[in-house]
Amino acid sequence: MANTKSQIKRNRQNEKARSRNKTVRSEIKTRSKAALDAARSGDTTGATKALQVAQARIDAAATRGALHANTAARRKSNLTKQVNSLLGS
């Protein structure tokens, strides 16, 4: 348990940031899953649009600090590879 006022405040700030980051990361997973599902179904245009939205959300998360820049780049790369392999292009 925190003993100082500054640590009590810092704990409150960390909890707020954790909940904000959790929603951002959850949305990234949802958008990525939508892109993969569209690619699995063979919907090329839908998969492409969903991939663009997912990549935009990943970039926004990296800008806000919810994800590290290298993590964002890796996730975008892996997602693009998966969608392209499912679409066969």
Buried (B, 14 or more C-beta within 10 A) or exposed (E): EEEEEEEEEEEEEEEEEEEEBEEBBEBBEEBBEBBBBBBEEEBBEBBBBBBEBBBEBBBBBBEEEBBEEEEBBEBBEEBBEBBEEBBEE
